[in-house]
Amino acid sequence: MAKLTGLDRPELVIVSNAISTTDLVIDPKTGKLLTKHESRAAWAEGFRRTLRRLIEAGVKVIVIRDIPFAQENYRDCLMTPGRHCDTPREAAFPYPALDAEVAREFPGEVTLVDFTDLFCDDTACAVMRDGLIVYRNATHLTASFAATFTPQMAHVLEAMAARLPQSAENRMGNSPVATPR
C-alpha cells in the first residue's frame, strides 16, 4: 500500500478478488478462523479500508467483480456428448458479491466492472461460449475466453483515461513525445 499511495503512486489501480476467500479470514490476534459472518464482515471492512486509502491518495480505482463459478464436474460433462453443462446462475454465485457491494459504496470514486453477462444469461452461466471453453478450472477463466473481454475492458480504460489528470510533463509542455514545431 505504501507504493500504491506514496509519492510515486500510480494514477490508476485495477483490483480483482477471489470472493470465495471471504469465508476464510483468520483472526490475527487469536490465529483462529472466524465464523462465516465474522469472516465476511472482516473481509468487507478490509476491502473498504483498502479502497478508501487508494481514493484518499488520489488514485483512481477499477474493481473487477469476481467471476461466477462453474460446476465442479464441468470437464467430465463437456466430454460427454449431448449433456447440458452450464451452471445455473444462482449456483454459479455461491458467495455474496462483497467485492461489488463494497465498490458500490464509493460512487463516482470506484468504477465497478462486471463481466458476468458476457458468459451468463438470466438462468445459466456457460462453460462453452462461441466455441471457446470458458473455464480453466471451476473458478478461473481460460486465457482465450478472457481475451474476448478486451473490447469491453478497453472501453472502461479509455473512459477512465479521459478522467485522469494530465501528467505534469504534458501540463508543462514537455511531452516526452516529439512534436513538430
Kinemage of the C-alpha trace (Angstrom):
@kinemage 1
@onewidth
@group {chain A} dominant
@subgroup {mainchain}
@vectorlist {calphas} color= white
{ca met a 1} P 0.000 0.000 0.000
{ca ala a 2} L 2.920 2.340 0.641
{ca lys a 3} L 3.913 2.144 -3.042
{ca leu a 4} L 0.322 2.434 -4.248
{ca thr a 5} L -0.396 5.523 -2.128
{ca gly a 6} L 3.076 7.068 -1.861
{ca leu a 7} L 4.813 9.813 -3.763
{ca asp a 8} L 5.358 7.748 -6.935
{ca arg a 9} L 1.877 6.220 -6.824
{ca pro a 10} L 0.100 5.161 -9.997
{ca glu a 11} L -2.819 7.166 -11.319
{ca leu a 12} L -4.946 4.017 -11.634
{ca val a 13} L -5.172 0.699 -9.781
{ca ile a 14} L -7.227 -2.235 -11.054
{ca val a 15} L -8.375 -4.613 -8.328
{ca ser a 16} L -9.929 -8.052 -8.607
{ca asn a 17} L -10.787 -10.500 -5.870
{ca ala a 18} L -11.497 -14.126 -5.154
{ca ile a 19} L -14.667 -13.758 -3.136
{ca ser a 20} L -14.537 -17.442 -2.229
{ca thr a 21} L -11.888 -16.431 0.313
{ca thr a 22} L -14.369 -14.220 2.173
{ca asp a 23} L -15.222 -17.189 4.415
{ca leu a 24} L -11.575 -17.891 5.262
{ca val a 25} L -10.428 -14.915 7.338
{ca ile a 26} L -8.233 -15.718 10.324
{ca asp a 27} L -8.290 -13.519 13.394
{ca pro a 28} L -4.751 -12.095 13.601
{ca lys a 29} L -4.965 -11.899 17.404
{ca thr a 30} L -6.033 -15.497 18.043
{ca gly a 31} L -4.965 -17.283 14.859
{ca lys a 32} L -8.418 -18.875 14.677
{ca leu a 33} L -10.714 -18.982 11.680
{ca leu a 34} L -13.575 -16.526 12.102
{ca thr a 35} L -17.173 -17.627 11.714
{ca lys a 36} L -18.653 -17.180 8.242
{ca his a 37} L -20.483 -13.998 9.297
{ca glu a 38} L -17.431 -12.549 11.107
{ca ser a 39} L -15.156 -13.546 8.248
{ca arg a 40} L -17.270 -11.839 5.604
{ca ala a 41} L -17.603 -8.695 7.728
{ca ala a 42} L -13.832 -8.571 8.292
{ca trp a 43} L -13.134 -9.144 4.589
{ca ala a 44} L -15.551 -6.384 3.563
{ca glu a 45} L -14.060 -3.958 6.083
{ca gly a 46} L -10.523 -4.731 4.899
{ca phe a 47} L -11.520 -4.202 1.266
{ca arg a 48} L -13.364 -0.993 2.200
{ca arg a 49} L -10.240 0.287 4.001
{ca thr a 50} L -8.059 -0.573 1.012
{ca leu a 51} L -10.316 1.280 -1.435
{ca arg a 52} L -10.585 4.267 0.903
{ca arg a 53} L -6.780 4.513 1.217
{ca leu a 54} L -6.350 4.455 -2.552
{ca ile a 55} L -9.062 7.068 -3.076
{ca glu a 56} L -7.684 9.346 -0.349
{ca ala a 57} L -4.276 9.162 -2.050
{ca gly a 58} L -5.877 10.418 -5.268
{ca val a 59} L -5.657 7.091 -7.093
{ca lys a 60} L -8.452 6.134 -9.493
{ca val a 61} L -9.740 2.617 -8.819
{ca ile a 62} L -11.379 -0.016 -11.003
{ca val a 63} L -12.811 -3.092 -9.281
{ca ile a 64} L -13.450 -6.122 -11.478
{ca arg a 65} L -16.158 -8.270 -9.914
{ca asp a 66} L -15.235 -11.892 -9.295
{ca ile a 67} L -16.490 -14.342 -11.894
{ca pro a 68} L -19.233 -16.913 -11.368
{ca phe a 69} L -18.132 -20.461 -10.517
{ca ala a 70} L -18.533 -23.430 -12.854
{ca gln a 71} L -19.938 -26.688 -11.604
{ca glu a 72} L -17.108 -28.865 -10.328
{ca asn a 73} L -17.617 -31.619 -12.907
{ca tyr a 74} L -17.894 -29.383 -15.982
{ca arg a 75} L -14.878 -31.060 -17.679
{ca asp a 76} L -16.441 -34.529 -17.475
{ca cys a 77} L -19.677 -33.011 -18.680
{ca leu a 78} L -18.035 -31.394 -21.728
{ca met a 79} L -16.511 -34.756 -22.683
{ca thr a 80} L -19.920 -36.449 -22.695
{ca pro a 81} L -21.825 -35.777 -25.918
{ca gly a 82} L -25.313 -34.385 -25.549
{ca arg a 83} L -25.023 -33.272 -21.930
{ca his a 84} L -26.045 -29.812 -20.756
{ca cys a 85} L -23.040 -28.497 -18.823
{ca asp a 86} L -23.894 -24.903 -17.998
{ca thr a 87} L -24.128 -23.926 -14.344
{ca pro a 88} L -27.431 -22.488 -13.113
{ca arg a 89} L -26.867 -18.795 -12.461
{ca glu a 90} L -27.895 -18.993 -8.788
{ca ala a 91} L -25.463 -21.913 -8.239
{ca ala a 92} L -22.656 -20.025 -10.010
{ca phe a 93} L -22.663 -17.433 -7.227
{ca pro a 94} L -22.291 -19.427 -4.002
{ca tyr a 95} L -20.812 -16.419 -2.190
{ca pro a 96} L -22.192 -12.921 -1.701
{ca ala a 97} L -20.736 -10.351 -4.109
{ca leu a 98} L -18.914 -8.494 -1.346
{ca asp a 99} L -16.423 -7.034 -3.823
{ca ala a 100} L -19.232 -5.415 -5.827
{ca glu a 101} L -21.180 -4.390 -2.715
{ca val a 102} L -18.181 -2.595 -1.207
{ca ala a 103} L -17.206 -0.998 -4.549
{ca arg a 104} L -20.727 0.438 -4.848
{ca glu a 105} L -20.193 2.252 -1.538
{ca phe a 106} L -17.855 4.619 -3.422
{ca pro a 107} L -19.998 6.024 -6.255
{ca gly a 108} L -18.033 8.273 -8.571
{ca glu a 109} L -14.771 7.202 -6.935
{ca val a 110} L -14.598 3.497 -7.812
{ca thr a 111} L -15.547 2.059 -11.183
{ca leu a 112} L -17.110 -1.392 -10.901
{ca val a 113} L -16.673 -3.682 -13.907
{ca asp a 114} L -18.863 -6.778 -14.048
{ca phe a 115} L -18.374 -9.152 -16.980
{ca thr a 116} L -20.938 -11.689 -15.744
{ca asp a 117} L -23.416 -11.034 -18.549
{ca leu a 118} L -20.755 -11.868 -21.138
{ca phe a 119} L -20.993 -15.546 -20.208
{ca cys a 120} L -24.199 -15.858 -18.194
{ca asp a 121} L -27.747 -15.310 -19.339
{ca asp a 122} L -30.686 -14.852 -16.964
{ca thr a 123} L -30.704 -18.521 -15.979
{ca ala a 124} L -27.271 -20.095 -16.552
{ca cys a 125} L -23.554 -19.445 -16.913
{ca ala a 126} L -21.999 -21.114 -19.949
{ca val a 127} L -18.984 -23.391 -19.865
{ca met a 128} L -18.641 -23.038 -23.664
{ca arg a 129} L -19.217 -19.764 -25.481
{ca asp a 130} L -18.684 -19.114 -29.188
{ca gly a 131} L -16.616 -22.295 -29.499
{ca leu a 132} L -14.346 -21.428 -26.564
{ca ile a 133} L -14.097 -23.274 -23.274
{ca val a 134} L -14.889 -20.650 -20.639
{ca tyr a 135} L -13.265 -22.146 -17.538
{ca arg a 136} L -9.715 -23.342 -16.895
{ca asn a 137} L -10.984 -24.788 -13.622
{ca ala a 138} L -14.123 -24.155 -11.586
{ca thr a 139} L -13.021 -20.654 -10.544
{ca his a 140} L -10.688 -19.339 -13.284
{ca leu a 141} L -11.319 -18.401 -16.896
{ca thr a 142} L -9.264 -19.663 -19.799
{ca ala a 143} L -6.982 -17.035 -21.301
{ca ser a 144} L -8.677 -17.418 -24.693
{ca phe a 145} L -12.111 -16.688 -23.228
{ca ala a 146} L -10.878 -13.867 -21.000
{ca ala a 147} L -9.367 -12.242 -24.098
{ca thr a 148} L -12.887 -11.857 -25.505
{ca phe a 149} L -13.455 -9.175 -22.844
{ca thr a 150} L -10.807 -6.958 -24.435
{ca pro a 151} L -13.217 -4.564 -26.192
{ca gln a 152} L -15.274 -4.035 -23.033
{ca met a 153} L -12.198 -3.514 -20.857
{ca ala a 154} L -10.657 -1.188 -23.443
{ca his a 155} L -13.825 0.913 -23.306
{ca val a 156} L -13.614 1.102 -19.491
{ca leu a 157} L -9.930 2.067 -19.613
{ca glu a 158} L -10.486 4.696 -22.307
{ca ala a 159} L -13.274 6.260 -20.250
{ca met a 160} L -11.069 6.192 -17.167
{ca ala a 161} L -8.101 7.679 -19.036
{ca ala a 162} L -10.257 10.595 -20.110
{ca arg a 163} L -10.862 11.358 -16.416
{ca leu a 164} L -7.224 11.050 -15.318
{ca pro a 165} L -5.313 14.268 -14.728
{ca gln a 166} L -2.895 15.286 -17.412
{ca ser a 167} L 0.657 14.306 -16.409
{ca ala a 168} L 2.986 17.012 -15.097
{ca glu a 169} L 5.210 16.677 -18.177
{ca asn a 170} L 2.287 17.267 -20.525
{ca arg a 171} L 0.897 20.146 -18.440
{ca met a 172} L 4.249 21.906 -18.689
{ca gly a 173} L 4.544 21.369 -22.435
{ca asn a 174} L 7.413 18.916 -22.037
{ca ser a 175} L 5.732 15.921 -23.582
{ca pro a 176} L 8.129 13.003 -23.955
{ca val a 177} L 6.775 12.534 -27.496
{ca ala a 178} L 8.447 14.808 -30.032
{ca thr a 179} L 6.007 17.033 -31.856
{ca pro a 180} L 6.738 19.115 -34.948
{ca arg a 181} L 7.029 22.852 -34.355
